[in-house]
Amino acid sequence: MKFNAQPAAVPGPLPEWDERWSRLVTVDTVDGERTFHVLDTLPALKEQGLEPTGTIIALHGNPTWSYLWRRLAAASIDADGRVWRVIAPDQLEMGYSERLEHDALPTTHGSGYRRIAERVSDLDAVVRSLLADTADAQGEQHPVVTIGHDWGGIVSLTWASRSQDIVDAVITLNTGVHLAEGTPLPAPLRVALAGPALPTTTVLTDWFLRTTLSLGQGPISDEVKDAFRSPYRTAEDRGGIGAFVADVPAQPSHPSYGELQRLADDVASIEKPALIVWGPKDPVFVEHFLRDLRHRIPHADVHRVEKASHLVSEDADVPGIVLRWLARQFPDDAVSVASGEEPTDDPAPMIFEALDARRSDATVASVDMTQNPPQQITWKQLTRVTDGIARGLQELGLQRGDRVSLLVTPGNDLTAVLYGVLKAGGVAVVADTGLGVAGMTRAIRASDPQWVIGLKPGLTLARAAGWPGRRISMHGLGPIERAALGVETSVTALARTKSTEPIRHPGREDDAVILFTSGSTGPAKGVRYTHARLGALARTLRKQFEVRADTGWAAGFAPFALLGPGLGISSVTPDMSVTKPRTLTAAALADAIEAGKSTMVFASPAAYNNVQATASDLSPEQRAAFTKIELVLSAGAPVPLALLDGLAELFPNAQIRSPYGMTEGLMLTDIDRDGVAAAEAQSRDHGVCVGRPVPRVRFALAPLDADGRASDELLTGSGAADVLGEFVVSAPHIKSGYDRLADTDASSKRDTLDDQIWHRTGDIGHIDPEGRVWIEGRVQHVLSTPLGPLGPGGLEAVANTVEGVYRSAAVGVGPAGVQTVVVVIEPDAGAGRQAGLAPQQLTDAVRASVAEHYPHDVAAVLVSNDFPTDIRHNSKIDRTRLAAWADRVLRGERVGRP
């Protein structure tokens, strides 16, 4: 087959495409003049009276074309008002650019096709011919930024690395610049490159094109797919697709193999600000390509879009991510925001210092009741073991800042490993089983650890899933198991390490741990804490809970037992399911209290509900154990007064308190049972009162607009009283940042108040005139009603007082701005109500109760016997799922389960 040369053209009308963007540009290339079709937003911007103040050079991969960048072109203006011109060439023989003449179908070693080195040269020729259009009156260029995807990412990064005199920042989407020797090609490329299959899959048919368009996680509309296919209708149109695939250098003998090695080395020279946006479900550019990019550009910000695949720009709001990042890199002087450091504060001790201070203490430090028989360890033993683990890891080669995934269930083993890793300067990645298998898999892949320490089930999963990292078993294994799991040694062996060399401890500003959110409002996010912030957290907890030398706690939320050594207190893990806190029974809690001589208890509301429900099973001795408790803490979800009252009966000599916090700030406010009762007695406030900020914590409010979005304004003091808004907090012990979620991390920070960084909590509510914080739900769960935004938590607190209601969820049904209020209730245990519309008597009772406090009409009351909640706490209600279910029920569809 002979392919004839074809001139460049411009596309006709296409969805989401502005025909003013199309232009044809003829430039000198390595083999003479060639004409490229280019998406260029400059003419459209000028028609709108806008002058660009920056330029984005965007390059597509194979088999897409500049249509890939249509949404970025349409966005054009960043958060600071900077106007970005987008220049996106169709690579030669791709999209609507010129086609070359070929004598034969493409083969791996064929001639006459565009090689990758020539594509870099083509980009240089096109870009430099167009950049003159955006020079200012003095001839100075505005900021120039590159962005590329797939093989366009390789070309784009290479050009940027060689043009750092004019390039100011680089961005890349799923791509790879190096394939390590012995690493197999991604499956779609292996199929396309399989000898005679190459012309068939890429040129003679549109298989390769259709396969690429099927890689989105959300369905791409037929209209958009057809637009992507529009320049590739015939085999002659697709010659460039085949040639591009044929240029993938799979073997050292390939003509482009050496050039790709040079390109990869050049990319490592990039010193400009960089952003990597990544869809981890990509079957083409898999995780090791991201790892290699992070190694070559270590200063790059990384933003993983957990549910996105290869076509990440079709799966996610890439223009928003990009433009927000650019606004931070190039703030407009007229609208720039102030930033600064946290308030000066006396440095808190490192979290392992409290453990080391008790190294001569022979009393019990930790008890694990999940073992049979229960396992206990003294302070003296624990310090010796953690020192041995730290020295052993350092001798094995662990470097300061190495990430260590801990696949160990909560208990003494996990406690010892965690503090050994912290002492050695490793970063502990704690993805607890409360996330579920899928959630843990996402979390560990996102954190990309260099080391994995685990029990056999965790190591088996790591091996099967191909998780990276050198592997260490918790306990000794036989030679066959070691080989099968790829295990080098065991923690048991490391703990015996003897050395006179001092342990090389980390610095205060080094990362210490990566914890993961519960995943109740989306994929779990990794939350980074430095040693300074982790130490500040321990200091806050010690002061707020008045910790003494003889204080001990029973942790009904198992991961909190890990904080015991950092507080210098003994801790007990009760006999319960880690993934199901509501399995904590009164008897198991009493046994834990007695075993650890505990004076404090911590658990989630779901766990305490079951403790109350099983209290009748207590023996006299177990009931007496409850009388020894001085402090009862409940957190993880709003705690109703009725539950606090019930706990006061169970623990007659204890303070009953409900601190408020989150993974990003584990202790922000505190309130006791009497304080909750006093606050609710005023009856003028809505929501759940969580008390006043603890020392060193400051609160502000970002008011909600009519659609329920938090504004940029921050209110403090009396100006924040009784305003519904999102809580924004600042403290020495809040997170350092979200891990490899650059856009999420930046969006979570507010730095426009007092020159300090403030964290957006995502929680909404108000602050009353007495300075107490009231929680009314999450930003994403706000109801957008004709009367304005409505926080669901306050209305739920009212509905929960109705007889027969165990808990409720207030959700909005209908379009934003005119949503109607629907209350979904979960009945008391044993009520046996049928799911669907609630009985009229219950509906009337809920409506009457709500009407006493709210002007909003309740459109319907529904019954669901199965409330979707998070795995970790079994308490955080997924109102989004309930809203979708309520909408289906009210439409007359099958009731089913939420």
HELIX and SHEET records of a PDB file:
HELIX    1   1 GLU A   19  TRP A   21  5                                   3    
HELIX    2   2 LEU A   42  GLU A   47  1                                   6    
HELIX    3   3 SER A   66  TRP A   69  5                                   4    
HELIX    4   4 ARG A   70  ALA A   75  1                                   6    
HELIX    5   5 ILE A  116  LEU A  131  1                                  16    
HELIX    6   6 ALA A  132  THR A  134  5                                   3    
HELIX    7   7 TRP A  151  ARG A  162  1                                  12    
HELIX    8   8 ALA A  187  ALA A  192  1                                   6    
HELIX    9   9 ALA A  197  PRO A  199  1                                   3    
HELIX   10  10 THR A  200  LEU A  204  3                                   5    
HELIX   11  11 TRP A  207  LEU A  213  1                                   7    
HELIX   12  12 ASP A  222  ARG A  229  1                                   8    
HELIX   13  13 SER A  230  TYR A  232  5                                   3    
HELIX   14  14 GLY A  239  ALA A  246  1                                   8    
HELIX   15  15 TYR A  257  VAL A  267  1                                  11    
HELIX   16  16 GLU A  287  ARG A  296  1                                  10    
HELIX   17  17 VAL A  312  ASP A  315  1                                   4    
HELIX   18  18 VAL A  318  GLN A  329  1                                  12    
HELIX   19  19 GLU A  353  ASP A  356  1                                   4    
HELIX   20  20 TRP A  379  LEU A  396  1                                  18    
HELIX   21  21 ASN A  412  ALA A  424  1                                  13    
HELIX   22  22 THR A  433  LEU A  435  5                                   3    
HELIX   23  23 GLY A  436  SER A  447  1                                  12    
HELIX   24  24 LYS A  456  ALA A  465  1                                  10    
HELIX   25  25 PRO A  479  LEU A  485  1                                   7    
HELIX   26  26 VAL A  491  ALA A  495  1                                   5    
HELIX   27  27 HIS A  531  GLN A  544  1                                  14    
HELIX   28  28 ALA A  558  LEU A  563  5                                   6    
HELIX   29  29 GLY A  564  LEU A  567  1                                   4    
HELIX   30  30 PRO A  581  THR A  583  5                                   3    
HELIX   31  31 ALA A  586  GLY A  596  1                                  11    
HELIX   32  32 PRO A  605  ALA A  613  1                                   9    
HELIX   33  33 ALA A  615  ASP A  617  5                                   3    
HELIX   34  34 PRO A  620  PHE A  626  1                                   7    
HELIX   35  35 LEU A  641  LEU A  650  1                                  10    
HELIX   36  36 ARG A  673  ALA A  681  1                                   9    
HELIX   37  37 GLY A  717  ALA A  720  5                                   4    
HELIX   38  38 ALA A  742  SER A  747  1                                   6    
HELIX   39  39 VAL A  779  HIS A  781  5                                   3    
HELIX   40  40 PRO A  792  ALA A  799  1                                   8    
HELIX   41  41 GLN A  840  ALA A  851  1                                  12    
HELIX   42  42 ARG A  879  LEU A  890  1                                  12    
SHEET    1   A 8 SER A  22  THR A  29  0                                        
SHEET    2   A 8 GLY A  32  ASP A  40 -1                                        
SHEET    3   A 8 TRP A  84  PRO A  89 -1                                        
SHEET    4   A 8 GLY A  54  LEU A  59  1                                        
SHEET    5   A 8 VAL A 144  GLY A 148  1                                        
SHEET    6   A 8 ALA A 169  THR A 172  1                                        
SHEET    7   A 8 ALA A 274  TRP A 278  1                                        
SHEET    8   A 8 ASP A 301  ARG A 304  1                                        
SHEET    1   B 7 GLN A 375  THR A 378  0                                        
SHEET    2   B 7 VAL A 364  ASP A 368 -1                                        
SHEET    3   B 7 SER A 570  THR A 573  1                                        
SHEET    4   B 7 GLY A 552  ALA A 555  1                                        
SHEET    5   B 7 MET A 600  ALA A 603  1                                        
SHEET    6   B 7 LEU A 631  SER A 634  1                                        
SHEET    7   B 7 GLN A 655  ARG A 657  1                                        
SHEET    1   C 8 VAL A 487  SER A 490  0                                        
SHEET    2   C 8 ARG A 470  SER A 473  1                                        
SHEET    3   C 8 TRP A 451  GLY A 454  1                                        
SHEET    4   C 8 ARG A 403  LEU A 407  1                                        
SHEET    5   C 8 VAL A 427  VAL A 430  1                                        
SHEET    6   C 8 ASP A 511  PHE A 516  1                                        
SHEET    7   C 8 GLY A 526  THR A 530 -1                                        
SHEET    8   C 8 GLY A 737  TYR A 738 -1                                        
SHEET    1   D 7 TYR A 660  MET A 662  0                                        
SHEET    2   D 7 GLY A 665  ASP A 670 -1                                        
SHEET    3   D 7 VAL A 688  PRO A 693 -1                                        
SHEET    4   D 7 VAL A 773  ARG A 778 -1                                        
SHEET    5   D 7 GLN A 756  ILE A 767 -1                                        
SHEET    6   D 7 GLY A 725  SER A 730 -1                                        
SHEET    7   D 7 ARG A 698  PRO A 703 -1                                        
SHEET    1   E 6 TYR A 660  MET A 662  0                                        
SHEET    2   E 6 GLY A 665  ASP A 670 -1                                        
SHEET    3   E 6 VAL A 688  PRO A 693 -1                                        
SHEET    4   E 6 VAL A 773  ARG A 778 -1                                        
SHEET    5   E 6 GLN A 756  ILE A 767 -1                                        
SHEET    6   E 6 LYS A 749  LEU A 753 -1                                        
SHEET    1   F 2 LEU A 783  THR A 785  0                                        
SHEET    2   F 2 GLY A 788  LEU A 790 -1                                        
SHEET    1   G 4 VAL A 805  VAL A 813  0                                        
SHEET    2   G 4 THR A 820  PRO A 827 -1                                        
SHEET    3   G 4 VAL A 858  VAL A 863  1                                        
SHEET    4   G 4 GLY A 836  LEU A 837 -1                                        
END                                                                             
